[in-house]
Amino acid sequence: MLLSGCASNTSAIAAGNCTLVQHEHGVSFAEIAKLFAMAYSWNGNSSYLRASVNAFDMAAQYDVQVLLLLLLLLVLVLVPLVLVLVLVLLVLVLLVLVLLLV
């Protein structure tokens, strides 16, 4: 199922009140979500077009959330790592200075 809680509620899909199930394959999602827009071109029902646009908007919002989460994780991992490396480098420099002065 691509949209959580909206399988039989087309008005919720058209209104954008669904949440994206996050483990759906992107190509499969796109292939199914575009069907609403294709049906709109045949029957002129604007709720079909809104459903397609909202489905892709939900996917875009999810992608941005994932990207921000990965960036946050990267910062949380890299900043402490860089600090530890700088500290180790300072200790090594001090050790070399002590050995040279002795």
N, C-alpha and C positions, 0 to 999 in steps of 0.2 A: 504494500500500500504506500503510495507516495505522499499523501496528505493525511496527517493524523486527525481523526475525528471528523473527516469531511467526505468519506467515500460516497455517502448517499445524500449529502446536503449541498446541492449545487449553489444555493443562495449564499451559503457560508464561503464557498470557494470564490464566487464572484465578488463578494464583499471583502475578500482578503482576510477572513477570520480563521484561517487554518494555520497549523504549524507544520513545518516541513519535517518529515522523518529523515533524520540526518544520515542514515546509512543506505540511502538509495543510490544506485549507480547514476552518475551524472548524465550519461548518454540516454539511458532508459528514461530518466526523468524528463529530459528535453523532448524525446520522441513522443511521450504521452502528453506533456503539457502543451505542445504545439497543436495537438488535435483539436483543442478548444478553439484556437484561432482559425484553423481550417474550417471547422464547422460554422463559425461566424461568417466566413466568406460565402458559405452556401446558403445559410438561412437568415442572415442579418440580425440574429439575436445578440444584442450588445452584451448580455451577461456572459456569453461564451467568450467574447473577446476579453472582458474584464477578468474572467477566470484564468485565461492564459497569461495575461500580463501580470496578474497578482501571483500566479505560481512562479513565474520567472523572477519577480521581485523578491519573493520569499527565499528563493535559491540564492539570489545575490546578497541578501541580508545575512544568510547563513554563512556564505563564503567570506564576507567581511568579518563576521564574528570569529571564524576559524583563523583567519589571517591575524587578527588582533591577539587572539589567544596564543598563537605560535610566536608572535613578536614578544609578547609578555614573557613567555617561557624562555625565549632566547635571552632576553635581558636578565631575567632572574638567574639564569645559569651562567651567562658570560660575565656579568659584573663581578660576582664573587670569585670566579675563576681568574679574571684579570687582576683583581686585588691580591689574590694569593700569589700569583706569579710575580707581581711587583714586589711584594713582601719578600719572597724568596730571592729575587734579584738583589734587593737591598741587603739582605743578610749575606749573600755571596760577596757583594762588593765590600761590605764591612769586614768580612773574613779575609779577603785578599789584602785589604789595607792593613789589617792587624799583622798578617804574616809578613808583609813587606817592611813594616816598621820594626819588627822584632829581629 
